[in-house]
Amino acid sequence: MFKFELNQTVYYLMNNRVCSAPVLCRMLVENQHPKWNATDKQAEFFQRFGPCRVVYATCHGEHEETTLFESREALAAAILEERI
């Protein structure tokens, strides 16, 4: 379910710099009806915790799973491929 374990060091860009830190906590947000919201009130009701995503927290704040990498090399490869 989660790509990274608690206390695992992850790598990411922050203010155009490579940073790393251990995962302090993580959260999975799933919505039963992710596309049912046509208005802000419906979005608030159907997606109480926001859109479907996996979020990790480090000492630098919250990061979505798609922006985290298991090594500096993986982060560099993603930058070169322009995936982030």
N, C-alpha and C positions, 0 to 999 in steps of 0.2 A: 504494500500500500504506500509506504513512504520510501522515497529514494535514499534519504540520509537518516542515519541513526542519531539519537541524542548523544551529545558530546563529540560527535564526529567533526573534524575540521573541514569546513567548506570554503571555497574560493569564489569571489565575486568582484564586480566593479562597483566602486563607490566614488563619486566625484572624479571620474576618469582615472582612478588608481586601483590597482589590484589590492584587495584586502582578503584576509582570512580570519576566521574565528570559529570556535566550536558552536554547534547547534545547542541552544539553551532550551528551546521548546519548539513544538510543531503543531500544526492544526490542519485538519482536512475539512473543507467546506463542501458539502453536497446539497444540492437543491432538487427536490422532487419534480418541480416544474420550472426549469431554468428559463423558459421562453414565454411564460404566461404573463409577463408584466408589460402592459401597454402604457401605464401611467406611473408616476413616482410613488403613489400610494400603493399600487399593486406590487411594485418592485420591493417596497418596504415590507409588505406582507409576505410575498412568495419567496423573497431572497433576503431574509432577515440578517444574515451574516455576510452578504455580498455575493458576488458571482462564484461559481464552482471553481475551486482552486486548492492548492496545497501551499501553505505558508509556513516559513521557518523563521525563528527569531534568533538573532545573535546579539552580541554586545553593541553592534552598530544599528540595530533596528530590525524591522521585518522585511523578509525577502520572499518573493514567489519562487517556487521550485525551479521554474524555467530559467532563472537568472543565477542559479547556484551550480557549482561544479566541484567534482571530487578531487581535482588536482589543478595545479597551475598550468600544466600542459593542456588539459581539457579546456580550460578557460581560454588559453591562447589559441587553440584550434577553433573554438567558437568565434573568437574575435576575427580571425583570418577568414572564416567562412561567412562572416557578417550575420551570424545568427542572433547576436545580442546587440 
